[in-house]
Amino acid sequence: MNFSFRQFIFAAVATFTIAVPAVADDMTDEAIAERIKPVGSLYLEGEAPAVEVTASPRSGEAVYNTFCASCHTPGVMGAPKKDDADDWSARIAQGKDVLADHAINGFNAMPAKGACMDCSDEEIIAAIDHMIAGL
């Protein structure tokens, strides 16, 4: 590759024309501090975080819409469809404890907690109640 001096100058000017506005976007101290702030905190055993995080439980509808609807709306791989009495009648006949156990621990093609690993057992049960509420 044999570049001429003119091609080199053209490439250098083009590079600075594109790169300089991107670098000089916002160079205030506040903007820089925001870009380089830590993304998390580390606490050693026995220490407590400065702010306690209290998450309120999600509603059954919220859990259903986020984690359950993709399989339970169309009935993927035999999943009982929401508000479909024919799909749910045999399952409901086994009792709510069995329904809860299958949903929490997984059953057949359904993964444990429907793959919602941060859902509490109560949130999973609320999602079941949401799915069978119209029956």
GIPE-V777560 format. One record per pair of residues at least 12 apart in sequence whose ideal C-beta (glycine too) atoms are under 10 Angstrom apart, sorted by sequence separation. I is the first residue (numbers start at 1). J is the second residue. D is the distance in whole Angstrom. If there is no record, write none. Layout:
i & j & d
I & J & D
I & J & D
This chain:
i & j & d
72 & 84 & 9
75 & 87 & 7
80 & 92 & 9
112 & 124 & 9
69 & 82 & 8
103 & 116 & 10
114 & 127 & 8
68 & 82 & 8
113 & 127 & 9
114 & 128 & 10
72 & 87 & 9
104 & 119 & 9
91 & 107 & 10
103 & 119 & 10
104 & 120 & 10
105 & 121 & 10
104 & 121 & 5
64 & 82 & 7
103 & 121 & 9
80 & 99 & 10
101 & 121 & 10
104 & 124 & 5
100 & 121 & 7
103 & 124 & 5
104 & 125 & 8
100 & 122 & 10
103 & 125 & 7
100 & 124 & 7
103 & 127 & 7
104 & 128 & 10
99 & 124 & 10
100 & 125 & 5
103 & 128 & 6
99 & 125 & 8
102 & 128 & 9
100 & 128 & 7
103 & 131 & 10
79 & 108 & 9
96 & 125 & 8
99 & 128 & 6
100 & 129 & 10
78 & 108 & 7
79 & 109 & 7
80 & 110 & 10
99 & 129 & 10
77 & 108 & 8
78 & 109 & 7
79 & 110 & 7
77 & 109 & 4
78 & 110 & 9
96 & 128 & 8
99 & 131 & 10
76 & 109 & 8
77 & 110 & 8
96 & 129 & 9
99 & 132 & 8
76 & 110 & 10
68 & 103 & 9
79 & 114 & 9
92 & 128 & 10
96 & 132 & 9
91 & 128 & 10
71 & 109 & 8
72 & 110 & 9
71 & 110 & 7
71 & 111 & 10
88 & 128 & 10
92 & 132 & 7
91 & 132 & 9
68 & 110 & 10
72 & 114 & 8
71 & 114 & 8
88 & 131 & 8
89 & 132 & 10
92 & 135 & 8
67 & 111 & 10
70 & 114 & 9
71 & 115 & 10
87 & 131 & 10
88 & 132 & 6
68 & 113 & 10
69 & 114 & 10
70 & 115 & 10
82 & 127 & 10
87 & 132 & 10
67 & 113 & 8
68 & 114 & 5
88 & 134 & 10
89 & 135 & 8
67 & 114 & 5
68 & 115 & 10
83 & 130 & 10
84 & 131 & 9
85 & 132 & 9
88 & 135 & 6
66 & 114 & 10
67 & 115 & 6
68 & 116 & 8
82 & 130 & 8
83 & 131 & 7
84 & 132 & 10
87 & 135 & 10
67 & 116 & 4
82 & 131 & 5
83 & 132 & 8
85 & 134 & 9
86 & 135 & 10
63 & 113 & 9
64 & 114 & 9
66 & 116 & 7
67 & 117 & 10
81 & 131 & 9
82 & 132 & 8
83 & 133 & 8
84 & 134 & 9
85 & 135 & 5
63 & 114 & 8
67 & 118 & 10
68 & 119 & 10
80 & 131 & 7
82 & 133 & 9
83 & 134 & 4
84 & 135 & 8
67 & 119 & 7
79 & 131 & 10
80 & 132 & 9
82 & 134 & 8
83 & 135 & 7
63 & 116 & 7
66 & 119 & 9
82 & 135 & 10
72 & 127 & 9
63 & 119 & 6
67 & 123 & 9
68 & 124 & 9
72 & 128 & 10
63 & 120 & 10
67 & 124 & 9
58 & 116 & 9
69 & 127 & 10
72 & 130 & 10
73 & 131 & 10
63 & 122 & 10
68 & 127 & 5
72 & 131 & 6
58 & 118 & 10
63 & 123 & 5
67 & 127 & 7
68 & 128 & 9
58 & 119 & 7
62 & 123 & 8
63 & 124 & 7
66 & 127 & 9
57 & 119 & 9
58 & 120 & 9
60 & 122 & 10
63 & 125 & 10
64 & 126 & 9
65 & 127 & 9
68 & 130 & 8
69 & 131 & 9
55 & 118 & 9
57 & 120 & 6
60 & 123 & 7
63 & 126 & 6
64 & 127 & 5
68 & 131 & 7
58 & 122 & 10
59 & 123 & 8
60 & 124 & 9
62 & 126 & 9
63 & 127 & 4
64 & 128 & 9
55 & 120 & 9
57 & 122 & 6
58 & 123 & 5
60 & 125 & 8
61 & 126 & 8
62 & 127 & 9
63 & 128 & 9
64 & 129 & 10
65 & 130 & 9
57 & 123 & 6
60 & 126 & 3
61 & 127 & 8
64 & 130 & 5
59 & 126 & 6
60 & 127 & 5
63 & 130 & 8
64 & 131 & 6
58 & 126 & 8
59 & 127 & 9
60 & 128 & 7
61 & 129 & 10
62 & 130 & 9
57 & 126 & 7
58 & 127 & 9
60 & 129 & 5
61 & 130 & 5
60 & 130 & 3
61 & 131 & 10
59 & 130 & 8
60 & 131 & 8
61 & 133 & 9
60 & 133 & 8
